[in-house]
Amino acid sequence: MIRTFVGAVLGLTLAVAPAAAKNQAFKTANDAIKAAPKEVTGKVKSVNEEKGTVVLTVDGKDMTFEVNKDTKFVGPLGGVSEKGLKDDRMAKGNEVTVIVDGKTLKEVKLPRRTGDKEEDKKPADKKPEEKKPEK
């Protein structure tokens, strides 16, 4: 009788232990996914340069994000904007895509300029293309 009881307890322990460990591993992986930076697209509602915050409207809800010195502002062609929050593309109503880690912005993907401003109409500084000698 005791031998049967001990065998049953030992069998249950061996059966339940891997399931508990698997459940813990699942929770750890799930927490890592939640903590990972994620991409969010929204419209700029307001920018506060003094506080270093941006309010975006995402799916009809206003969300406030913090900007720090490590936040990168990247244009549509991959160029980095040194102006940060002062960039004219961070204007109210523009749609931006941001990479968020908690409430802090890691990267802001800026939209194309509309071409309305005189600054936008200047030709880009490009090196002249070298012509290859014809054979």
C-alpha positions as CSV (number, residue, x, y, z in Angstrom):
1,M,0.0,0.0,0.0
2,I,2.7,2.4,0.9
3,R,4.8,1.4,-2.1
4,T,1.8,2.2,-4.4
5,F,1.3,5.6,-2.7
6,V,5.0,6.5,-2.9
7,G,5.0,5.4,-6.6
8,A,2.0,7.5,-7.3
9,V,3.4,10.6,-5.7
10,L,6.8,10.1,-7.5
11,G,5.0,9.6,-10.8
12,L,2.9,12.8,-10.3
13,T,6.0,14.8,-9.3
14,L,7.8,13.7,-12.5
15,A,4.8,14.5,-14.6
16,V,4.1,17.9,-13.2
17,A,7.6,19.3,-12.8
18,P,8.3,19.6,-16.6
19,A,4.9,21.3,-17.1
20,A,5.7,23.8,-14.3
21,A,9.1,24.6,-15.8
22,K,7.6,25.0,-19.3
23,N,5.0,27.4,-17.9
24,Q,7.7,29.5,-16.2
25,A,9.7,29.6,-19.4
26,F,6.6,30.7,-21.3
27,K,6.0,33.5,-18.8
28,T,9.6,34.7,-19.1
29,A,9.5,34.7,-22.9
30,N,6.1,36.5,-22.8
31,D,7.6,39.2,-20.4
32,A,10.5,39.6,-22.8
33,I,8.2,40.2,-25.7
34,K,6.2,42.7,-23.8
35,A,9.3,44.6,-22.7
36,A,10.8,44.6,-26.2
37,P,10.6,47.9,-28.1
38,K,7.7,48.1,-30.4
39,E,6.7,50.2,-33.5
40,V,3.7,52.5,-33.3
41,T,2.3,54.8,-35.9
42,G,0.3,57.9,-35.0
43,K,-0.3,61.6,-35.8
44,V,1.6,64.3,-34.0
45,K,-0.7,66.2,-31.6
46,S,1.8,68.3,-29.8
47,V,5.5,68.7,-29.2
48,N,7.0,70.2,-26.0
49,E,10.7,70.9,-26.6
50,E,11.3,72.1,-23.0
51,K,10.0,68.9,-21.4
52,G,11.2,66.7,-24.2
53,T,7.8,65.1,-24.8
54,V,5.7,64.3,-27.8
55,V,1.9,63.6,-27.8
56,L,0.8,61.2,-30.6
57,T,-2.8,60.2,-31.4
58,V,-2.7,56.5,-31.9
59,D,-6.0,54.7,-32.8
60,G,-8.0,57.6,-31.5
61,K,-6.1,57.8,-28.1
62,D,-3.5,60.4,-27.1
63,M,-0.2,58.9,-25.9
64,T,2.6,60.9,-24.4
65,F,6.2,59.8,-25.0
66,E,9.5,61.0,-23.7
67,V,12.4,62.0,-25.9
68,N,16.0,61.8,-24.6
69,K,19.5,62.4,-26.1
70,D,19.6,58.9,-27.4
71,T,16.4,59.2,-29.5
72,K,17.2,59.1,-33.2
73,F,15.1,61.1,-35.8
74,V,15.4,59.4,-39.1
75,G,14.0,60.7,-42.4
76,P,12.2,58.6,-45.0
77,L,15.4,57.9,-47.0
78,G,17.4,56.9,-43.9
79,G,19.1,60.3,-43.2
80,V,19.4,61.3,-39.5
81,S,17.9,64.7,-38.5
82,E,20.1,66.6,-36.1
83,K,17.2,69.0,-35.3
84,G,15.3,66.4,-33.3
85,L,12.0,67.8,-31.9
86,K,12.7,71.1,-33.7
87,D,12.5,69.4,-37.1
88,D,9.7,70.9,-39.2
89,R,8.4,67.4,-39.9
90,M,7.4,67.0,-36.2
91,A,4.5,69.5,-36.9
92,K,1.0,68.9,-35.7
93,G,-0.9,66.6,-37.9
94,N,2.0,64.8,-39.5
95,E,2.0,61.0,-39.3
96,V,5.2,59.5,-37.8
97,T,6.2,56.0,-36.9
98,V,8.1,55.6,-33.6
99,I,9.9,52.8,-31.9
100,V,8.9,52.8,-28.3
101,D,10.6,51.3,-25.3
102,G,8.1,51.8,-22.5
103,K,7.2,55.5,-22.6
104,T,10.6,56.5,-24.1
105,L,11.1,57.0,-27.9
106,K,14.1,55.1,-29.3
107,E,13.6,56.2,-32.9
108,V,11.3,58.5,-34.8
109,K,10.7,57.8,-38.5
110,L,9.9,61.2,-40.0
111,P,7.6,61.7,-43.1
112,R,8.7,63.2,-46.4
113,R,8.7,67.0,-46.5
114,T,5.8,68.5,-48.4
115,G,8.0,70.8,-50.5
116,D,6.1,74.0,-49.5
117,K,9.0,75.7,-47.8
118,E,11.8,77.5,-49.6
119,E,14.3,75.2,-47.7
120,D,12.7,72.2,-49.3
121,K,13.1,73.6,-52.8
122,K,16.9,73.9,-52.6
123,P,18.8,71.2,-54.5
124,A,20.5,68.7,-52.4
125,D,24.3,68.9,-52.1
126,K,25.4,66.0,-54.2
127,K,28.8,65.1,-55.6
128,P,28.9,65.2,-59.4
129,E,28.8,61.8,-60.9
130,E,32.1,60.8,-62.5
131,K,31.7,59.8,-66.1
132,K,33.4,56.6,-67.0
133,P,35.7,56.9,-70.1
134,E,34.1,55.2,-73.1
135,K,36.1,52.5,-74.8
